[in-house]
Amino acid sequence: MSLTVYHSWRDLAPEDRGAAIAFGNFDGVHLGHQQVIADAGKAAARIGAPLGVVSLEPHPIALFNPGGPPFRLTNPHQLARAVEATGAARLYLLPFGHQMAGLSDRAFVKDILVDGLGVRHVAVGFDVTFGNNRTGDPAAMSRYGEAFGFGVSITEEVDAADGDKISSSGIRAALKDGRPEVAARQLGRPFAIEGVVQKGQQLGRKLGIPTANVPLGEYVVPKLGVYATRTRLKDGRKLDGVANIGANPTTGEVQPRLEVWLFDFDEDIYGETIETDLIGFIRPEEKFDTIEAMLKVIGDDVARARVIHSR
């Protein structure tokens, strides 16, 4: 069953209402989020309702801290794909603005979840908040469930296999520390940057290392440096490679971006959307005195990346 994405709670057809939903800010759709969705799925099966996920777009951080540092772990397309992978049939990606932010927690539940979506069950995480000034919490959701006639389940904190607490903030911290493998354990998949390949100076092509350049946009900026990567092309192919995330201090400063060299590949993909997984961190970004010195180190980077990919 394919995922249906809704961008409003207003004026939904009767057949688009009545789901058992997981509710939260699911940026990343990490293992903790996936457990909330799984709990909503159990309720959906028990009461014979479709399984849905409710999230907000833009993320509240973006609304309340405009101009702040980028922080996202997924863009909306990635979020939808991750939700679909859980088996959910519906994603209600609701537009979040100051009007919604100003609703009391009770008004949020009544106007949006009950009157708008007609929810039959709401699954939330142990630390969920909602409503103006984040006054709503899991206990409040349980009270509103009793008042408005929908079931409520509260998912306890989920730990990673290594015992680390799973959270979006923890995943961001791991990426900023150059530990993509830690982020992957908490996400249940590698952290990936998706974007349109843009033309740069094409210096890499002249040097024999053609790269696909993708802006970071709203993504959290990982530790600047070199990574072993795996990239999905538009046609579904997955290619190993090595990438630099940084500002090109040797050849001319630019906004930090992803520059990925796809191994054994020589095709024109300018203007195409690609998605690149960060598999392993190799070294921090450096400024070299000469192009020759840079190329020597890049050769070492490629060798290390191939070792990482062979594991």
Secondary structure, DSSP 8 states (H G I E B T S, - for coil): ---EEES-SSS--GGG---EEEES--TT--HHHHHHHHHHHHHHHHHT--EEEEEEES-HHHHHSTT----BS--HHHHHHHHHHTT-SEEEEEE--HHHHTS-HHHIIIIIIITTT--SEEEEETT--BSGGG-B-HHHHHHHHHHHT-EEEEE---B-TTS-B--HHHHHHHHHTT-HHHHHHHHTS--EEEEE-B----HHHHTT---EEEE-TTB----SEEEEEEEE-TTS-EEEEEEEEE--TTT---S-EEEEEETT-----TT-EEEEEEEEEEEE----SSHHHHHHHHHHHHHHHHHHHH-
